[in-house]
Amino acid sequence: MNVKLLIGFLVIVLLVFVLPIVVGVVRATTAGGEMGGPPPAGPKAAPLLDAGNLAGSVWNVKTPEIPIAITITLNAGGQAVATVPPMFSALAKSQIGTDRLTGSWSVQGDKLKASVEFQGKRFEVDCDIIGDKLYYDNKEIPRVI
């Protein structure tokens, strides 16, 4: 098993958890949950997503660094939960001790802020809310529900 890949996976899960929690994000734009394209050119659309309409939303996050798509659920009360697909649950548990991470999320203006603490370290991510979509690092985060 590739140790570097697993370490990369762990780091990405943490960023992704925070990330989509970071999240509160939009529809899937490509097959397999890959991150979508950049925001449209021109002036930014006013944010249409807020803590009220992001609660209960589910997002798929998969980047080149993550070998599988991670599902992030933004729960009411600012709790976010990142989970790996069931078929990879045993692998995640054996490598990082869990197949799900719990963190927090909030909306501040046109930003979705997410954070998670894992193995004594805090990871934070800010996403841009443009219209009814979320973007991280200028890439759209696909929304599942």
Secondary structure by P-SEA (a helix, b strand, c coil): ccaaaaaaaaaaaaaaaaacccccccccccccccccccccccccccccccccccccbbbbbbcccccbbbbbbbcccbbbbbbccccaaaaaaaacccccccbbbbbcccbbbbbbbcccbbbbbbbbbcccbbbcccbbbbbcc
